[in-house]
């Protein structure tokens, strides 16, 4: 078709192909999201993207690739990303809580391709980390033991540093989000500086 000229290729093939693809993937996304967990859905979306790009590379003009990619990313990811993030027991909060590094890396990779994807990840991460941190600094049992209190903060920070490195490509905006959440919830406990000082003094005496 391309040999017959650009207008023929576009009108007789590409435009109908993209329209049919949009309808197909819209329906498929609805089916997938109804019967799969968030990680399983993301794996299927990733597979679909790879399959469709391979098909374009083998059988179509390469100028069709960005057009069909946009269709897939819109239908499979952008239109469903809020539902995916908020899935109970398998969405983003679950991935963060349970350190599902591979699943989180896949979500980051796919969401960064669509408008608002990373913003949604950042806001959800901030809200969950802030909530987790507030629960920690307001835990009366932990505040009875300064060393335990500070160690818990350090463990939480180490966890998010690992996630940032292993799954989130050391994203600078996500690093700022993590820092902001920590600053906000640590400041909610007026004794935090005192506990940190005691922890450091104890560590120096023991030689860490």
C-alpha positions as CSV (number, residue, x, y, z in Angstrom):
1,X,0.0,0.0,0.0
2,X,2.8,2.4,0.8
3,X,4.1,2.0,-2.7
4,X,0.8,3.4,-4.0
5,X,1.5,6.7,-2.2
6,X,1.0,8.3,1.2
7,X,-2.7,9.2,0.7
8,X,-3.6,5.6,-0.2
9,X,-1.6,4.1,2.7
10,X,-3.1,6.5,5.2
11,X,-6.7,6.5,4.0
12,X,-7.0,2.8,3.0
13,X,-4.9,1.3,5.7
14,X,-3.4,3.3,8.6
15,X,-6.5,5.3,9.6
16,X,-8.9,2.3,9.6
17,X,-6.2,0.2,11.3
18,X,-5.7,2.7,14.1
19,X,-9.5,3.0,14.6
20,X,-10.0,-0.7,14.8
21,X,-7.0,-1.1,17.1
22,X,-8.4,1.6,19.4
23,X,-11.7,-0.2,19.7
24,X,-10.1,-3.6,20.2
25,X,-7.7,-2.5,22.9
26,X,-10.3,-0.5,24.7
27,X,-12.4,-3.6,25.0
28,X,-9.4,-5.8,25.9
29,X,-8.3,-3.4,28.6
30,X,-11.8,-3.5,30.1
31,X,-11.7,-7.3,30.1
32,X,-8.2,-7.5,31.5
33,X,-8.8,-5.1,34.3
34,X,-11.9,-6.9,35.4
35,X,-10.2,-10.2,35.9
36,X,-6.6,-9.5,36.8
37,X,-4.5,-8.0,39.6
38,X,-2.6,-4.9,38.9
39,X,0.8,-6.7,38.3
40,X,-0.8,-9.2,36.0
41,X,-2.6,-6.4,34.0
42,X,0.7,-4.5,33.7
43,X,2.5,-7.6,32.4
44,X,-0.2,-8.2,29.8
45,X,0.0,-4.5,28.7
46,X,3.8,-4.8,28.4
47,X,3.4,-7.9,26.3
48,X,0.9,-6.3,24.1
49,X,3.1,-3.3,23.4
50,X,6.0,-5.5,22.5
51,X,3.8,-7.7,20.2
52,X,2.3,-4.7,18.4
53,X,5.7,-3.0,17.9
54,X,7.2,-6.2,16.5
55,X,4.2,-6.5,14.1
56,X,4.7,-2.9,12.9
57,X,8.4,-3.5,12.4
58,X,7.8,-6.6,10.3
59,X,4.7,-5.7,8.3
60,X,4.0,-2.0,8.2
61,X,5.6,1.3,7.5
62,X,7.7,2.4,10.4
63,X,5.9,5.7,10.5
64,X,2.9,3.8,11.8
65,X,4.8,2.8,14.9
66,X,4.3,6.0,17.0
67,X,0.7,6.1,16.1
68,X,-0.1,2.6,17.2
69,X,2.0,3.0,20.3
70,X,0.0,6.0,21.3
71,X,-3.2,4.0,20.8
72,X,-2.0,1.2,23.0
73,X,-0.6,3.5,25.7
74,X,-3.8,5.5,25.8
75,X,-6.2,2.6,25.9
76,X,-4.1,0.2,28.1
77,X,-2.4,2.6,30.5
78,X,-3.6,6.2,30.5
79,X,-7.4,5.4,30.6
80,X,-6.9,2.9,33.4
81,X,-4.0,4.1,35.5
82,X,-6.0,5.4,38.4
83,X,-7.9,2.2,38.7
84,X,-4.7,0.2,38.5
85,X,-2.9,2.3,41.2
86,X,-5.9,2.1,43.5
87,X,-6.5,-1.7,43.2
88,X,-6.9,-3.1,46.6
89,X,-4.2,-5.6,47.6
90,X,-2.3,-5.3,44.3
91,X,-2.1,-1.6,43.4
92,X,0.7,0.8,44.0
93,X,0.3,0.9,47.8
94,X,0.6,-2.8,48.0
95,X,3.8,-2.7,45.8
96,X,5.3,-0.1,48.1
97,X,4.3,-1.8,51.3
98,X,5.6,-5.3,50.2
99,X,8.6,-4.0,48.2
100,X,7.4,-5.6,44.9
101,X,10.4,-4.3,43.0
102,X,9.7,-5.9,39.7
103,X,6.1,-4.9,39.6
104,X,6.9,-1.4,40.7
105,X,9.6,-1.1,38.0
106,X,7.1,-2.2,35.4
107,X,4.5,0.3,36.5
108,X,7.1,3.1,36.5
109,X,8.2,2.1,33.0
110,X,4.7,2.1,31.5
111,X,3.3,5.1,33.4
112,X,6.2,7.3,32.5
113,X,5.1,7.0,28.8
114,X,1.6,8.6,29.4
115,X,0.6,12.1,30.5
116,X,0.1,12.3,34.2
117,X,1.4,8.8,34.9
118,X,4.4,9.8,37.0
119,X,2.4,12.5,38.8
120,X,0.0,9.8,39.9
121,X,2.8,7.6,41.2
122,X,4.4,10.6,43.0
123,X,1.2,11.6,44.7
124,X,0.3,8.1,45.8
125,X,3.8,7.4,47.1
126,X,3.8,10.7,49.0
127,X,0.4,10.0,50.6
128,X,1.2,6.4,51.6
129,X,4.7,7.3,52.9
130,X,3.4,10.2,54.9
131,X,0.7,8.0,56.4
132,X,3.2,5.3,57.2
133,X,5.6,7.8,58.7
134,X,2.9,9.5,60.9
135,X,1.9,6.1,62.3
136,X,5.6,5.5,63.1
137,X,6.4,8.8,64.8
138,X,3.1,8.7,66.8
139,X,3.6,5.2,68.0
140,X,3.8,5.5,71.8
141,X,5.7,2.3,72.2
142,X,8.4,3.4,69.9
143,X,8.7,6.8,71.4
144,X,9.5,5.1,74.8
145,X,12.8,3.9,73.3
146,X,14.8,6.6,71.4
147,X,17.1,4.0,69.8
148,X,14.1,2.0,68.5
149,X,12.4,5.1,67.3
150,X,15.4,6.3,65.2
151,X,16.2,2.8,64.0
152,X,12.6,2.5,62.7
153,X,13.0,5.8,60.8
154,X,16.3,4.6,59.3
155,X,14.8,1.3,58.3
156,X,11.9,3.1,56.6
157,X,14.3,5.4,54.8
158,X,16.5,2.5,53.7
159,X,13.4,0.7,52.3
160,X,12.5,3.7,50.1
161,X,16.1,4.3,49.0
162,X,16.1,0.6,47.8
163,X,12.8,1.1,45.9
164,X,14.1,4.3,44.4
165,X,17.3,2.6,43.2
166,X,16.0,-0.8,42.2
167,X,12.6,0.1,40.7
168,X,12.2,3.8,40.1
169,X,15.4,4.6,38.2
170,X,16.6,7.0,40.8
171,X,13.9,9.5,39.6
172,X,14.9,12.9,41.0
173,X,11.3,14.0,41.4
174,X,10.4,10.9,43.3
175,X,13.5,11.5,45.5
176,X,12.2,14.9,46.3
177,X,8.8,13.4,47.1
178,X,10.4,10.9,49.5
179,X,12.4,13.7,51.2
180,X,9.4,15.9,51.5
181,X,7.3,13.2,53.1
182,X,10.1,12.3,55.6
183,X,10.6,15.9,56.5
184,X,6.8,16.4,57.1
185,X,6.2,13.4,59.3
186,X,9.5,13.6,61.3
187,X,8.6,17.2,62.1
188,X,5.3,16.1,63.7
189,X,7.2,14.6,66.6
190,X,8.9,17.4,68.6
191,X,11.2,15.0,70.3
192,X,12.6,13.6,67.1
193,X,15.8,15.8,67.2
194,X,16.4,14.8,70.8
195,X,16.0,11.1,69.9
196,X,18.3,11.4,67.0
197,X,20.9,13.1,69.2
198,X,20.6,10.3,71.8
199,X,20.9,7.7,69.1
200,X,24.1,9.2,67.7
201,X,25.6,9.6,71.1
202,X,24.9,6.0,71.9
203,X,26.4,4.9,68.6
204,X,29.5,6.9,69.1
205,X,30.0,5.4,72.5
206,X,29.7,2.0,71.0
207,X,31.7,2.8,68.0
208,X,28.7,1.9,65.8
